[in-house]
């Protein structure tokens, strides 16, 4: 069972189906998923902001998926602060990965996906940053 951190953008994209939905479902069903209070807030704020642009069915599905994730995920308060990305939110995901000793960070963020594994390892982050598609290939 792998330790997984899922970027909020992947959870939000799951509302539209496809690989993000498959990856979130597989992570929640077969692995341990970790999140922080900060990521939980980001998810709720994003849904609130998107609810005017999404259909009622998509918003409902998204809220349901987030509640499912929150119910299954292990919460960690992040005390480590890694600085590797241009975006502080991205750094928070990396810090959570380090704190949780995660195996995978599932993300669609090109900045996170472009960080070389060697750079992550030099900073004590032993996970692989992968897209939903790559995660599904790894976990078959």
N, C-alpha and C positions, 0 to 999 in steps of 0.2 A: 504494500500500500504506500503510495507516494504522498508526499506533503506538497500541497498545491496552494499557490496564491493566484487569484484571478483578478485581473484589472477590471475596474468598474466599466470601462468601455466595452469589454467583452460581455459582461452581464447585461448591459443595456442593449447591445447588438443581438443578444439571444431573443429579444422580443420579436425580432424580424425573422427568426428561424435560421436554417442553414447550419454551417459549421460552428458558429459561436454557440448556438443552442445545443448542438451535439456535444461540444467540448464541456460546456457548463454541466450538462446532465451527466456525462461520463465522470467528470471530476467529483461531483457530489455523490454519485452512486458508488464509485469504486475506490475513492481516495479520501484523504483527510484534507479539508479545505480550511485555510487560515485567513482571517481578516482582522483588521484593527478598528477601534471606534472611529477613527478618522475616515476609513474607507466606508464604513457603515453610513456615516453622515453624507459622504460624497454620493453614495447610491441614492439615498432619500432625496437629497437636493436635486440631483439630476432628474429623477423621476418627476419631481414637482415641476421642474422647469420644462420638461418634455411633454407633460400631460396635455398641454394645449395644442401640441402639434401631432400627437399620436391619436389613433382611434381609441375609443373606449375599450375595445377588446384588447388592443395592444397594451394599453396602460394597465388594465386589470391583470393581464398575463405577466407583465413585467413586475408589478407589485407582488404577485403570487410567487414568482421565481425568486425575487429578492427575499421574501419572507421564508421561503424554503431554504435558501442559502444561509440566512441568518440563523435559522433553527439548527442547521447541521454544522455550521462552521465553528471552528475553535477560535476564540477571540484572544488576541495578544495585544497588550499595550506596548507600543514600540518605544524602547529607550535608546536604541542605537540610532545614529544619524549618519547615513551614507550620503555622500555628495558625488554623484557621477553623471547626472543628467542635467539638461538645460532647465527642466521643469521640476520644481520642488515636489509636486505630486508624484512624479515619476520616482524621485529619490525616496519618497515614503514607501513605495512598493518594494524597492530594493532593500530598504531598511527592514521591512517586514519579512522579506525573504531571508535575510541574514538572521534575524531574531528567531524565526520559526525553523531554521535549517531546511528551508523548502527545497524540493527537488525540481519544481517547475514554477515559472511565472508565466501564466497564459495571458497574452496581451496582443493587442493590435497596434500598439504604439510603435511607430517606426524608430523613434529614438531609443526606446528600450530594446527593441529587437536588434538594433545595430551595435549594441555594446558587446565587444568581443568577450567570449567566455573567460579568456585569460585575465582581462581587466576585472571582471566580476570576482574571479578566484583570488586575485591579489588583494581585493577588498573584503575577503572573507565570505563571499556570496558563492555558494557551491551549486546553485540551481542553474537551469537552462531557461533562458527567456525564449518562449516559443509562441507562434501564432496558434489560434484554435486548430487550424488544419494540421500543423506540425504536431501538436499535442495528441490529436487523434491518431496520427501515424505512429507515435511513440507508444501509445497505450493500447494498441491492438493485441 
